[in-house]
Structure formats: C-alpha cells, structure tokens
Amino acid sequence: MKFGIHSAEHAPHIASIAPEAALPGGEVELRGHALAPAGYHQPGAMIGEQNAPVTMSCPSKVSLHVPPGTISGNVQLRIDGHSSNTVPLSVGITIAEEMDPVANPVADAEGNIYVAFSGARGQATPVSVFQIDPEYQVRPFVSGILNATGLALDAEGNLYVSSRHEGTVYRVTPAGAKSVFAEGMGIATGLAFDRDGFLYVGDRSGTIFKIAPDRQVFVFATLEPSVSAYHLAFNDTGTLMVSGPTTSANETIHAIAHDGGISSFYTGLGRPQGMAFDVAGNLYVAASLHGRRGVVKITPSREASLAISGSGIVGLAFLPDEDAVLATRDTVYHVGLKVAGRLLR
C-alpha cells in the first residue's frame, strides 16, 4: 500500500539513490521523504528525458526500472504537481553486441578492451577474442582457440587466453601472434598474474594451478568444483580471491594466501562470477546480493553493497579513465563510475 500527502510545503525530496550506476534493464532505489502520492497511484519518474517505470513506492522509498534506451542523466520524481530535487544516475552504454564472454574482459594501459567469444561447448567460432579500441571500434584479434574463457595481460602486454575445452592456456602477442603457453590445465577458466609474474589458472574441476615464468607448473590450492568457472583476482597484498558458482545459493569468495592457505573472505552472494579490485582495496564482483543482481562492492572490512544494477553480468574490468567495462553474455557496456581501478599489470 502507498500513502502520501503533498503540498507546496511538502514537496518530494530524494536523499539518496542506490546504486548510483545501472545497466538498461536494471533497477535502482530512491530514499527520501514524501516520495509517494496520495491514494493508490504511483509517482511519475524521469531519468533525464526518459520516463522510468516505478515498480514500488512508499513515502520513504521508491524503486525504479531503468528502461532500454536510457542514457545517463538526473533522476527526478513528480508527484501531485510537485517535482523533487534531482540525483544523478550513470547508465551503461552499449559498445559491442553479439558477443559471448563467460568471464572478465580485460583492458590494457591504452584503454583497449579484450573480450573472449566463448561459444557452445566444443564449438569452433570464427573469432576467439575481439579487441575494442578506445573509440569503441570492434575488430577480431585472435582466432583458433576453442571455447576461449579467461583472459589476463602480462607486464609486456601479452594476452593470455584459457581454453576450457582443451585445458590449454595460449599467449597472444600485442600483434596477435598466438602460441601455446601451458597445457594440461583441466577445465581451464579464470586467469590472473601475481606481482612476481606467476600465472594462476583456475581449473573448475577443483584446482588452482600456479605457472612460473619458466613454465613450471605447481598445484597452488584445491577447492570445491564449480558448475561454471573459477574467476580470479589479486589484491594489493598478494592474496588471491576466487569465485566459482556451485550448487549453493549462498556462495563464498575464497581468499588464498601466499602459502596456499584457504579462508572465506565473504559469504552471501548469488552466483558470483568475474571480479576486479579498485585502488582502495574494494572488491567488485558480478553477483547478486539479497536478490538484487549486478556488481557487488565488498570493502576490505567485508561490508557489501550493490554498486551497479543489471542482470546477466559475467565480468568487469576497470579502465584507465576511472570508468569500467561490463560484459553480459551477449553485450559489452561502458559505465561511468569514477572509481580508480587496480589495473591489471
């Protein structure tokens, strides 16, 4: 039920919006006072010049759907002839469509974005990895990798690509020349480099491999198998974070220390997938929190909140300009965040 009484002295006031960023199709929540009209109708809402459907309202809270075609703009409510103050909302813009990533994209120091095209199990796709330049021009970068999955960049700008079908990790030079870097990695999925140049590979059947610069392979840790993929990310202290959806609805982000010791960093996410850190040590995870899907921000003190609203997100990467790129199963978005990310090498 919705109750509200409005007069010139009681105009609607928005105190906050959460999250402050969304993809088209996401949902955001406004908090404030006098946000609901009298009777049983919903308030009017706008995001910039776009009408936004209200999905729930009460005097202190309103939930808005971000419709397709929405661009970033100010959110405002209109109730009984009165307009609220405005609050900004950053909305993701499409930069590539008809993609098929299953994990994080990656971005190099020049702002070029790399996105894997995975395909169905055993499917040989015409292109394995696409490159999107800073002007959002999309071009094929490498082909011939079956079920390309995880991506990582080394200090020299070489791109590493895992094949979950072959259990192989490939190295691709900045010019696009491909070679085998390591084989026998099981169902190879997530990739990440540590500060010493060791490459870590998540075999979703239960093993985290550690590969030395001279290509010696070690078993670093063993986890419960994942139903889809392991996703890896290092923080500034060298702790490896691992997400990997299982059959549980209450998933854990695992923290693996230098010696391979495993602990729980955070429990309570739904289907956590790709991850990235900002320079302040906050972890961003493509997951759901309390039933709300998007990108979840987890602070070093393990407080979680939704940072970006949106469905179908499989991974993200921070860009040099303090924005981010998000990948769903078929689309890549650019989102203005103004968050300084911890760039991958």
C-alpha positions, 0 to 999 in steps of 0.5 A: 500500500502507498500513502502520501500527502503533498503540498507546496510545503511538502514537496518530494525530496530524494536523499539518496539513490542506490546504486548510483550506476545501472545497466538498461534493464536494471533497477535502482532505489530512491530514499527520501521523504514524501516520495509517494502520492496520495491514494493508490497511484504511483509517482511519475519518474524521469531519468533525464528525458526518459520516463522510468517505470516505478515498480514500488513506492512508499513515502520513504522509498521508491524503486525504479526500472531503468528502461532500454534506451536510457542514457545517463542523466538526473533522476527526478520524481513528480508527484501531485504537481510537485517535482523533487530535487534531482540525483544523478544516475550513470547508465551503461552504454552499449559498445559491442553486441553479439558477443559471448564472454563467460568471464572478465574482459580485460583492458590494457594501459591504452584503454583497449578492451579484450573480450573472449567469444566463448561459444557452445561447448566444443564449438569452433567460432570464427573469432576467439577474442575481439579487441575494442579500441578506445573509440569503441571500434570492434575488430577480431584479434585472435582466432583458433582457440576453442571455447576461449574463457579467461583472459589476463595481460602480462607486464609486456602486454601479452594476452593470455587466453584459457581454453576450457575445452582443451585445458590449454592456456595460449599467449597472444602477442600485442600483434596477435601472434598466438602460441601455446603457453601451458597445457594440461590445465583441466577445465581451464577458466579464470586467469590472473598474474601475481606481482612476481609474474606467476600465472594462476589458472583456475581449473573448475574441476577443483584446482588452482594451478600456479605457472612460473615464468619458466613454465613450471607448473605447481598445484597452488590450492584445491577447492570445491568444483564449480558448475561454471568457472573459477574467476580470479583476482589479486589484491594489493597484498598478494592474496588471491580471491576466487569465485566459482558458482556451485550448487549453493545459493549462498556462495563464498569468495575464497581468499588464498594466501601466499602459502596456499592457505584457504579462508572465506573472505565473504559469504552471501552472494548469488552466483558470483562470477568475474571480479576486479579490485579498485585502488582502495582495496574494494572488491567488485564482483558480478553477483547478486546480493539479497536478490538484487543482481549486478556488481557487488562492492565488498570493502576490505572490512567485508561490508557489501553493497550493490554498486551497479544494477543489471542482470546477466553480468559475467565480468568487469574490468576497470579502465584507465579513465576511472570508468569500467567495462561490463560484459553480459553474455551477449553485450559489452557496456561502458559505465561511468563510475569514477572509481580508480581501478587496480589495473591489471599489470 
